[in-house]
Amino acid sequence: MVHHQKALNYFKNLYLTAIADSKLAYEETAFLVQVAKHMGISSREASDIMFGTDTHEISIPDTEQEKMTQLEDIVMMMMIDRKIHEREYDLCLSFAKAIGVNQPDLDRLILKIIKD
């Protein structure tokens, strides 16, 4: 159950990033569906997260590996529509700072992902 709750928190973090610019692009939706399927999150659970009232706070993962994996996926979500919106970036930066990653390191990660 703990593992499944981590998956739900991961999905919520990605969703919060996707809607930070107040719209949900097709590419963002497709990525969310892919993540939900991969993590064993039912469509009901995904809907509960997406339409729930408690989805405004980012969850911080436990391990360093989980933190960095989520940060990379949050950056991918932020960039998936090929635009980096200020509110998405601010949310991404908040997550990065919460896990101990400073702004220059986040910006380097963003550039690395753009190059790859």
SEBA-382595 format. One line per 10 residues: number of its first residue (from 1); their letters; for each residue x, y, z of C-alpha. Coordinates in nm, 2 decimals, padded with zeros to 4 digits, m for minus. Layout:
residues N
NUM = A = X/Y/Z  ...
end
This chain:
residues 116
1 = MVHHQKALNY = 00.00/00.00/00.00  00.29/00.24/00.08  00.42/00.18/m00.28  00.08/00.26/m00.43  00.05/00.58/m00.22  00.39/00.68/m00.36  00.26/00.63/m00.71  m00.04/00.84/m00.64  00.17/01.12/m00.50  00.40/01.10/m00.80
11 = FKNLYLTAIA = 00.10/01.12/m01.03  m00.03/01.42/m00.83  00.30/01.60/m00.86  00.30/01.56/m01.24  m00.06/01.67/m01.26  00.01/01.98/m01.06  00.29/02.06/m01.30  00.07/02.00/m01.60  m00.20/02.24/m01.48  00.03/02.51/m01.34
21 = DSKLAYEETA = m00.03/02.71/m01.66  m00.41/02.67/m01.62  m00.45/02.44/m01.92  m00.39/02.08/m01.98  m00.24/02.02/m02.33  m00.30/01.70/m02.52  00.07/01.60/m02.48  00.04/01.65/m02.10  m00.28/01.44/m02.08  m00.11/01.16/m02.29
31 = FLVQVAKHMG = 00.19/01.16/m02.06  m00.03/01.15/m01.75  m00.23/00.85/m01.89  00.10/00.67/m01.97  00.24/00.73/m01.62  m00.09/00.62/m01.46  m00.10/00.30/m01.66  00.27/00.23/m01.59  00.23/00.28/m01.21  m00.10/00.08/m01.18
41 = ISSREASDIM = m00.31/00.39/m01.11  m00.68/00.33/m01.20  m00.87/00.58/m01.40  m01.09/00.64/m01.10  m00.79/00.72/m00.88  m00.65/00.95/m01.15  m00.98/01.13/m01.17  m01.00/01.16/m00.79  m00.66/01.33/m00.80  m00.74/01.55/m01.09
51 = FGTDTHEISI = m01.07/01.66/m00.96  m01.00/01.64/m00.59  m00.97/01.93/m00.36  m00.64/01.83/m00.19  m00.42/01.84/m00.50  m00.26/02.18/m00.44  00.04/02.06/m00.23  00.34/01.88/m00.38  00.45/01.56/m00.21  00.82/01.50/m00.15
61 = PDTEQEKMTQ = 00.95/01.15/m00.21  01.15/00.97/00.05  01.47/00.86/m00.12  01.73/01.06/m00.32  01.67/00.84/m00.62  01.29/00.90/m00.61  01.35/01.27/m00.57  01.57/01.30/m00.87  01.35/01.07/m01.09  01.05/01.28/m01.00
71 = LEDIVMMMMI = 01.23/01.60/m01.07  01.33/01.48/m01.41  00.97/01.38/m01.49  00.84/01.71/m01.36  01.08/01.89/m01.59  00.97/01.66/m01.88  00.60/01.75/m01.80  00.68/02.12/m01.78  00.84/02.10/m02.13  00.62/01.85/m02.30
81 = DRKIHEREYD = 00.41/02.11/m02.48  00.74/02.27/m02.59  00.68/02.58/m02.38  00.81/02.66/m02.04  00.54/02.87/m01.87  00.64/03.08/m01.57  00.40/02.91/m01.33  00.52/02.57/m01.44  00.88/02.67/m01.39  00.80/02.82/m01.05
91 = LCLSFAKAIG = 00.63/02.50/m00.94  00.93/02.29/m01.07  01.17/02.52/m00.89  00.97/02.49/m00.57  00.99/02.11/m00.59  01.36/02.13/m00.68  01.43/02.35/m00.37  01.22/02.12/m00.15  01.44/01.83/m00.24  01.77/02.02/m00.21
101 = VNQPDLDRLI = 01.83/02.12/m00.57  01.92/02.48/m00.63  01.81/02.69/m00.93  02.14/02.67/m01.13  02.14/02.29/m01.10  01.77/02.28/m01.21  01.85/02.51/m01.51  02.14/02.27/m01.60  01.90/01.97/m01.58  01.65/02.15/m01.80
111 = LKIIKD = 01.93/02.23/m02.06  02.04/01.86/m02.05  01.69/01.74/m02.11  01.65/01.98/m02.40  01.97/01.85/m02.56  01.88/01.49/m02.51
end
